[in-house]
């Protein structure tokens, strides 16, 4: 009787042992394939619902260029007072955001340059974003004035991107 239990145990291990061994080999192979791939999510987030954005970061010589398209989904026009893109506490210079008044439903293209960086194409980068704006809602501030009656609003966010060759 004891011999029969041992024989059943050996048959069980032989039958299912091959399947378990094969499963371990497949998992190991998949793990080695996926560990060699770099997974990076690209994102531009200021205010996902009201000020969604898309960004592209690329090199131009030693400079790093950040192009951001921001959409005004607030339901009223806004006027950008200041737009900052920050990399390791350094603010991009040569910020360019023409016609800083953005109607509701419109998009604006903002370009910032980091001069003389040591960043290369293929690297990932995390940038901080800060936007100051005022509401230009027709019933509150149709002239887009700044001041105590129409305080500046500040939104912050992040840009995570893979640097492209310019």
N, C-alpha and C positions, 0 to 999 in steps of 0.2 A: 504494500500500500504506500509506504514512504517513498519507494522507488518510483511509483507512478506519479506522485506529486512533483518530484524532481524532473521527471521526463516532461511533464506538462509545462513546468516553468521554463525549461530549456527551449521547448518548441515555441512558447510565447515570445521569449526574447529573440529567438532566431527570426520569427515571422515579423515582429514589429520593430526589432532592432535595426534591420536594413532600412525600413521606412524612416525611422528616426535619424539614422546616420545620413541618409540622402537629404532629408530636410535640413539638417545642420550644415551640410556642404552647400546647398542652394542658398541658405541665409548668409553664410560666410562669403560666397561669391557676390551676392547682391550688395552686401555691406562694403566690400572692397571697391566695387564699381561706383557706388554712390558717395563713398568717402573721398574719392579723387575728384569729384565734381564740386565746384563751389556754387553754393546756392546763395544768391543775394536778392533780396526783394528791393525793388526800386519804388520810391514813394515821394510824393510831395504833398504835405499836409499843412495847411494854415487853418482853415475852418472847413472841414470836409463837406458840410452841408451848404454853407453860404459863400465861401470863397475858395472853391476847389481849384487845384493847380496841377500843372504838369511841368517837369523840369528836365533839362538835358545839360550835362556837364561835359565839357571837352577841353582839350589842350590846344593852345595856339602858341607855338614856340615854348617859352618858359612860363607863359601865362596860363591861367585856368579861367575859362569862361563858363558862366552859369546863365543859361537862358531859361526863364520861367514864364509860362503863360498862366495868368490868373483870371478866372471867370467871376464876375460879380453876380451872385445869385441871391443878393440881399432883398431884392424887391424895390429898391430905391437907388438913385445914383450915389456914388461916394467920390471923394477927392482924396487921393493919396498924398499925405504930407511927407512921409518918409518910408522907404523900403530898405531894409538891411538884410544882407546875406552874410552870415558870420561863420568863419572857419577857424577853429582853435583861438577864439577871442579876437581874431583879425577880421575887420569889416571890409567887404569888397569895395574897391574904389571904382570910379567911373560908372557908378550906377546910372542906368538909363531907363527912365520910364516916361516917355513922351505923353503929352496930353493926359495928365494925371487924374482927370475927371473921368470916371467910368460909369456909363449908364447901366441900369439894371439889365442883365442879360448879355452885356458886352464882355469882351475879353481884352486884356492888355498884355503886351509882351515886355518883360523886364529883363534887362541884361546887366550882369555884374561881372567885374574882372578882378581876379586876384593876381597881381603882378609877381613875377619871379618866384613861382612856387616850385617845390620839388616833387609835385604830384605827377604821376605818369598814367598814360592810357592803360586801361585794364584794372586799375585799382578801384576800390570802392571808397566812397567818401560820405561822411555825414556832415551836413551843414545845418545851422540854425537860421531861422527866418523870423524877422519882426517887421510888422507893418503897422504904421500909424495912419489913421484916416479920419475924416469927418463925414458925417451924414449930409447928403445934399437933398434929402427928401423935400419935395415941393411945399408941403404943408409946414415944414419946420425951418428949413434953411435952403431956399432955392438958389441963393448966390454962392453957396459952399463956403461961407465965412467960417473962420476959426475964432475961438474965444470962449468966454465963460458960458455964454448961452448955447454954444454948440461945442461941447468938449471933444477932444481927440479921443478916439478909441484905439486900443492896441490889441493886436492879435499876434500870437507867436506860433511857430510851427517848425517843421523839420523837412529837409530834403535829404534823401538817401539815394545815391545813384552810383552807377559804374561810370568811370571816366572814359570817354570816347576819344579817339584820335581825331584831332581837328584838321 
